[in-house]
Amino acid sequence: MNSPHSFRRREVLRSMVGGSLLMPGVLSELLAAGSADPLAPKRPHFPAKAKRVIFIFCNGGVSHMDTFDPKPALFAADGKTMGLGGGLSNQQRVLLKPGWKFRPGGQCGTMVSDLFPKLRDMMDDICLIRSMKGDDNEHANATLGMHTGSFFFSRPSIGSWVSYGLGTMNSNLPSFVALAPQMPYAGTQIFNNDFLPAYHQGVRVVGGKEPIADLDRRTRQKGQQELELGLADVLNNKHLSTRAGDSDLSARIRTFETAFHMQTEAQEAFDVNKESDATLSMYGMKRGDNESFGWQCIVARRLAERGVRFIEVVDGSSSKNWDDHADMAKHADHAKRIDQPIAGLLRDLKERSMLNDTLVVWTTEFGRTPGVDGTKGRGHHSACFSSWLAGGGVKGGLAYGATDEIASTVVENKVHVHDFHATILHLLGFDHTKLTYRHGGRDYRLTDVFGNVISEMLA
C-alpha cells in the first residue's frame, strides 16, 4: 500500500531530472525498485469479532484472592497452617486472609474486592477468568510466557503475531505500540518480534514531553525532508531488490517511511489536551498530564481509534510493581493508580461504539499464595490466578472457572496461558493452529503445540 506521501516524494524525485541531478534512465530504474507495504491490511482466517487489541499488563503478580477471586473460607482460616496445592503441596504456609471485602458488581453481580470499586461497576462488560494457569513461578519466565507463549525461550510477542497476521489499518502509525514508561520483567521481549520480520516489533512509547525519542522534524524547510527521504527510499529499495528475504533491511527501510508519517500523526495521537475535560476526568486525569497510567490508557484509546492493531499498556517496572512479599497493604496503592483509568477506558470505548470491535485484555504474570510470605505479604503462585477480557466478541458479565476454597489450585475449567492466547487469536479471526511462521526448519505459532479456544467465553 503506497501512501500519498510516497507519491509526493516520488514526484519530487522526478522533478530532479530537469535539474540534471540524476540521469532519466537511472531515475526510472530507481523509481521502479519500490516494494509493496509489508504491513498492508490482511484478512484473518474467518470473520473476526475484534479488529484490534488493547492489552493491559500489571507487572509483578496481582493477588487473585485479594481482587477478583472471593474466598470466604480463607478469611475464616486466617493464621492456620496447611500445605498449599497446585504443585506446592510440600510447602507449609500460614494462611493469610484477604485484606479487602468483596461486593457484587454490575447487574451480573460478579464479586470484586474494594480494591477495584470503579472497575467493579463495569463487570457487565467483562468476562472474568478465575482459573488461569501458568508454568513458572519466576517473574521473568512467567512474563515471557504470558507475552510469547514460551516460558523459557525467546519467541515473538503476541503483539508481533497480531501485526504479522493482520497488518496495520493506518500506514502512518506502527501496527504494534507498547506504552511502557518502565520496563517490566522480561524487558524488551514483551514487544519483540524475535524471528518474525522486524517490522512487526512493537514501538515503545514512554510518555512525558517526548513520548518517542527524536520524532520531531529535523528541518522546517519545505520539501527538504521529503526530497531526502524520497531519494533514500528508492535507493534503499534498489539495494533491497538484490537481497530478497532480508527482513531486517526491509524493516529498516519501512521504519523511515513510518517515522516520517509519525512526525505528524503520532504527535497528534499523543496530544491528549485535545480531549474534553469530561473525558480526561473519566480517566482520572488533570489537563497537562502526560505521564500517568491514565495518560497511557487514554493514548491507548486514541491509538486504537487511529487504526493501531495492538496496543500494550504496561503497569509497573521490574523494581516497582505488584510483587508485595513484605506487605499486601501496598496493593491498595497499585490498585488506586489503575482502577479509574481502566474503568474509564472501558466506558470511553463503549460510549464511542468501539468496545464491540476492540478486545481489551487485562492480565498479570501469575497470582499470589494463600499463605503468608515474608512478613505480611504473599509469594509467587502460577498454579492459579485471575485475568479478564472485555469487548471484541466476549461474553460480558461472566465469571468463568473456579479455584479451591483457599484459591490455591484450579478445580473447574482450567485456562492455561496457551488457551488464553488461542481465545484471543480466535476473536481476531484466527485459527491459532494455522497462524504460523517457518523458522529454523519448523513452523512456529504463538500457542506452540497446545491451546484450546474457550468457547464458553464467546458471545
BELDA-V409394 format. One line per field, one symbol per residue. ss: DSSP state (H for helix, E for strand, C for the rest). psi: psi as a letter, one per 20 degrees, with the letter a starting at -180 (. if undefined). burial: + if it has 16 or more other C-alpha atoms within 10 Angstrom, else -. Layout:
# BELDA-V409394
ss = ???
psi = ???
burial = ???
This chain:
# BELDA-V409394
ss = CCCHHHHHHHHHHHHHHHCCCCCHHHHHHHHCCCCCCCCCCCCCCCCCCCCEEEEEEECCCCCCCCCCCCCHHHHHCCCCEEECCCCCCCCEEEECCCCCCEEEECCCCEEEEHHHHHHHCCHHHEEEEEEEECCCCCHHHHHHHHHHCCCCCCCCCHHHHHHHHHCCCCCCCCCEEEECCCCCCCHHHHHCCCCCCHHHCCEEECCCCCCCCCCCCCCCCCCHHHHHHHHHHHHHHHHHCCCCCCHHHHHHHHHHHHHHHHHHHHHHHHCHHHCCHHHHHHCCCCCCCCCCHHHHHHHHHHHHHCCCCEEEEEECCCCCCCCCCCEHHHHHHHHHHHHHHHHHHHHHHHHCCCHHHEEEEEEECCEEEEEEECCEEEEEECCCEEEEEECCCECCCEEECEECCCCCCEEECCEEHHHHHHHHHHHCCCCCCCCCEEECCEEECCCCCCCCCCHHHEC
psi = oprhhghhhhhgghihghjkhqpgggghgghiiqqqoijqqqpahrpqhqhrpooppopinpohiifinpnhhhghjpiqprqpaljkhiopqpqpqqiqqqqqqahhjppqrihmhghhijihipopojkqpajqjpggghggghhiipiiqprqrhhhggghhiaqioiiqqhpponnhqpaqicihhkqidiqqhijqqpppiaahnhpqkiqpiqjppighggghgghghgghgghhjlpinhggghgghhggghghhhghgghhiniiiqrhggghhjkqqpipkirhgggghhgghgghjjpgpopopoqaiiobjmmhhoihihggghhhiggggghgggggghjkihhjpoppprrhrbqqhqqpcfkaqaqoihqrqrqqqakjroqjpoprqraijlhqpipmpnqhhggghgghghjjpohiinrpppkjrpqrhjdkapppnhiip.
burial = -----+--++-+++-++---------+--++-+++--++++--+---++++++++++++++++++++++++--++--+-----+++------++++++++-+--++-++++++++++++++++++++++++++++++++++++++++++++--+++++++++++++++++++++++++++++++++-++++++++++++++++++++---++------------+++-+++-++++++-+------+-+++-++--+++++++-+++-++-+-------++++++---++-+++++++++++++++++++++++++++--+++++--+--+--++--++++++++++++----++++++++++++++++++++---++++++++++++++++++++++++++++-+++++---++++++++++++++++++++-+++------++++---++++--++-
